[in-house]
Amino acid sequence: MLRISKLTDYGTVVLACLASPPGRRHTATAVATRTRLGLPTVSKLLKSFHHAGLVTSVRGAHGGYELARPAHEISAASIIDAIEGPVAITECSSDHSACDLENVCSTGGSWQRINEAIRRSLDGISLAQLSGQEAVAQWRPELGGAFGRVPSTRAGERN
């Protein structure tokens, strides 16, 4: 079964918390309280996200964490990469394959194409979509500015 880890799932919750409201700093303690996740888990995730360039941090009395860029510019793929490393559903799909059978395997190319399709799909889903912000902005246009850019759609098209 293809599945993200619980830590990555929690990481998405943490980033969604930072995204609402946008442009505001949140302490690790405040994020832990708001998300009901343990402070050690939140701190570990924020450190990983900071290292990956997804969040910025400021020290001091008015410090905290905030998204490094708008939620619509952070992809699900970048969230997974920050916690788990690049998506690779098989050994030969990874950047550093160590499969002994790679030279004689007849299925590796197919798995690599599947991996690329999954990666493209994850790149096409933003934190704003994951957290429901785009839906809010589309149904409540007066809030649209609070969540960053919402892609426009023509009649009959879906995001």
C-alpha positions, 0 to 999 in steps of 0.5 A: 500500500502506498502511504505517507507516514504519520509524521508527514500527515502531521506535518501537513497539519502543522503547515496548514496551521501556519497558513491560517492566517497567512503572514502571521508568526506562530510559536511552536507552542501555539502550533502544538496547542492549536493542532493538538500535537505534542510539542516535541513532534511540532518542533521536529517538524518545524525544524525539518520544514525550516531546513527545507526552506518551507518555513522561516523563523524569527527568534525573540519575544515576537518571534515564531514560525511562518510560511516561507512563501504563500500556501498556494506555492507550497506543493504536497511533493515539497512537504513529503520531500521535507519529511520523508525525502523524494517520492520513490515507490520502488528502489529503482525509482529513487535517485540513488537506486541500489537495486541489484536487478536493475540491469535485467529487470523488465518492470523498472521502467514502468515503475519509474513512469508510475513514480513520475506520474505520482510526483507530478500529481503531488506537485500539482496539489498545493498546501492551500488546496490541502488545507481547504484555503482555496475552497474558502477563497472561491466560496467567500471571495472577500476572504480570497486576499487572506489566502493568497492567489486563487487560480481563476477557472473558466466555466466547466473547468476544474482546478 
